[in-house]
């Protein structure tokens, strides 16, 4: 019976450690992101999250197709600026197969230093230039993190 109590204590400590570390990780990562400002007022493109740290950032939003300005076949261009309005990078998102009145969710991550603002514009053609940002991998989901952790623990054990 003592062995079962000891085993149960270890399980409780392990669960408490996992919950505590998950809380600390989420608070630490999310507190390092600061909101960045938008420099335009295009109503078709709504951005609900635009944040950056000192070295990277993320922008998430929604593009709505309207009859007045059809977005099909066009690109949404994001110009990303520093605090001194220096153009640091550019990202294009293509809009295709979007019915009138429907919306397309977009999100992208970037790796730039000291980002303070961004500007959205709708363009017909994607320009080939050196400022276009490379596509970064998306954030890992909780099951992917758990799988990677378990796999690492098994390898190290």
C-alpha positions as a printed NumPy array, in Angstrom:
array([[  0.   ,   0.   ,   0.   ],
       [  2.902,   2.362,   0.738],
       [  4.274,   1.751,  -2.717],
       [  0.945,   2.793,  -4.264],
       [  0.867,   5.997,  -2.204],
       [  4.418,   6.827,  -3.299],
       [  3.528,   6.176,  -6.935],
       [  0.427,   8.385,  -6.607],
       [  2.538,  11.188,  -5.09 ],
       [  4.946,  11.009,  -8.041],
       [  2.06 ,  11.176, -10.504],
       [  0.571,  14.207,  -8.719],
       [  3.963,  15.956,  -8.67 ],
       [  4.443,  15.225, -12.364],
       [  1.004,  16.628, -13.262],
       [  1.601,  19.722, -11.123],
       [  4.987,  20.256, -12.795],
       [  3.445,  19.96 , -16.28 ],
       [  0.665,  22.433, -15.434],
       [  3.112,  24.876, -13.85 ],
       [  5.593,  24.716, -16.738],
       [  2.784,  25.145, -19.313],
       [  1.586,  28.239, -17.464],
       [  5.085,  29.732, -17.19 ],
       [  5.867,  29.052, -20.862],
       [  2.63 ,  30.632, -22.105],
       [  2.972,  33.674, -19.877],
       [  6.624,  34.117, -20.813],
       [  6.092,  33.842, -24.555],
       [  2.921,  35.905, -24.768],
       [  4.242,  38.681, -22.554],
       [  7.209,  39.235, -24.861],
       [  4.916,  40.122, -27.798],
       [  3.914,  43.789, -28.1  ],
       [  1.238,  45.204, -30.414],
       [  2.425,  46.917, -33.568],
       [  0.487,  49.729, -35.238],
       [ -1.276,  49.754, -38.564],
       [ -0.681,  52.651, -40.973],
       [ -3.628,  52.25 , -43.361],
       [ -7.427,  52.052, -43.187],
       [ -8.534,  49.434, -45.746],
       [-11.861,  48.171, -44.464],
       [-11.786,  44.902, -46.441],
       [ -8.75 ,  43.705, -44.526],
       [ -9.274,  43.394, -40.794],
       [ -6.263,  42.491, -38.674],
       [ -7.147,  41.092, -35.265],
       [ -3.611,  40.309, -34.104],
       [ -0.453,  42.167, -35.05 ],
       [  2.356,  41.67 , -32.586],
       [  6.132,  41.546, -32.575],
       [  9.003,  40.861, -30.225],
       [ 12.495,  42.23 , -30.705],
       [ 13.299,  39.517, -33.261],
       [ 10.074,  38.112, -34.729],
       [  6.359,  38.695, -35.081],
       [  2.956,  37.516, -36.262],
       [  0.027,  39.03 , -38.101],
       [ -3.4  ,  37.389, -38.258],
       [ -6.559,  38.673, -39.84 ],
       [ -9.466,  38.341, -42.209],
       [ -9.91 ,  39.456, -45.839],
       [-13.514,  40.044, -46.934],
       [-14.476,  40.048, -50.595],
       [-17.029,  42.737, -51.53 ],
       [-18.846,  43.578, -54.755],
       [-17.284,  47.053, -54.844],
       [-13.727,  45.711, -54.773],
       [-13.375,  42.099, -55.886],
       [-10.266,  40.536, -54.346],
       [-10.151,  37.376, -56.481],
       [ -6.801,  36.993, -58.208],
       [ -5.272,  39.88 , -56.287],
       [ -2.667,  39.985, -53.571],
       [ -2.714,  41.484, -50.101],
       [  0.651,  43.151, -49.531],
       [  2.009,  43.771, -46.051],
       [  4.867,  46.259, -45.738],
       [  6.609,  46.013, -42.378],
       [  8.421,  49.061, -40.948],
       [ 10.795,  49.911, -38.114],
       [ 10.207,  52.735, -35.639],
       [ 11.988,  55.14 , -38.015],
       [  9.733,  54.095, -40.931],
       [ 12.411,  52.05 , -42.657],
       [ 10.897,  49.304, -44.81 ],
       [ 12.168,  46.045, -43.309],
       [ 10.23 ,  43.479, -45.301],
       [  7.226,  42.685, -47.438],
       [  4.805,  39.753, -47.498],
       [  2.233,  38.867, -50.165],
       [ -0.86 ,  36.765, -49.567],
       [ -2.81 ,  35.625, -52.609],
       [ -6.595,  35.735, -52.586],
       [ -8.237,  33.152, -54.835],
       [-11.595,  31.424, -55.17 ],
       [-13.323,  33.791, -52.76 ],
       [-17.039,  34.437, -53.33 ],
       [-18.563,  37.879, -52.917],
       [-19.422,  38.409, -49.255],
       [-17.211,  35.598, -47.983],
       [-13.953,  35.898, -46.078],
       [-10.502,  34.319, -46.061],
       [ -8.45 ,  33.956, -42.902],
       [ -4.751,  34.753, -43.188],
       [ -1.801,  34.526, -40.862],
       [  1.924,  34.73 , -41.245],
       [  4.99 ,  34.894, -39.103],
       [  8.08 ,  36.934, -39.774],
       [ 11.602,  37.171, -38.444],
       [ 12.591,  40.842, -38.391],
       [ 14.238,  43.026, -35.754],
       [ 12.552,  45.969, -34.006],
       [  9.245,  46.048, -35.935],
       [  6.926,  48.903, -34.923],
       [  4.288,  49.226, -37.692],
       [  2.882,  47.71 , -40.86 ],
       [  0.862,  48.835, -43.853],
       [ -1.657,  46.8  , -45.848],
       [ -2.427,  47.35 , -49.521],
       [ -4.243,  45.426, -52.239],
       [ -2.231,  44.925, -55.436],
       [ -2.91 ,  43.155, -58.727],
       [  0.585,  41.79 , -59.307],
       [  3.173,  40.358, -56.954],
       [  6.455,  42.205, -57.348],
       [  9.722,  40.326, -57.376],
       [ 12.027,  42.05 , -54.945],
       [ 14.531,  41.276, -52.239],
       [ 12.284,  42.536, -49.457],
       [  9.838,  39.622, -49.554],
       [  9.839,  37.656, -46.32 ],
       [ 10.587,  33.968, -46.187],
       [  7.761,  31.77 , -44.975],
       [  8.383,  30.702, -41.393],
       [  6.845,  27.6  , -39.847],
       [  3.663,  28.048, -37.886],
       [  3.599,  27.769, -34.134],
       [  3.471,  24.227, -32.841],
       [  0.185,  22.937, -31.477],
       [ -0.074,  21.424, -28.002],
       [ -0.203,  17.809, -29.286],
       [  2.927,  18.421, -31.37 ],
       [  4.748,  19.852, -28.343],
       [  3.683,  16.919, -26.151],
       [  4.761,  14.432, -28.833],
       [  8.16 ,  16.113, -29.242],
       [  8.66 ,  16.192, -25.472],
       [  7.741,  12.524, -25.016],
       [  9.941,  11.522, -27.947],
       [ 12.868,  13.498, -26.521],
       [ 12.38 ,  11.957, -23.078],
       [ 12.324,   8.441, -24.581],
       [ 15.501,   9.098, -26.544],
       [ 17.312,  10.508, -23.527],
       [ 16.107,   7.739, -21.235]])
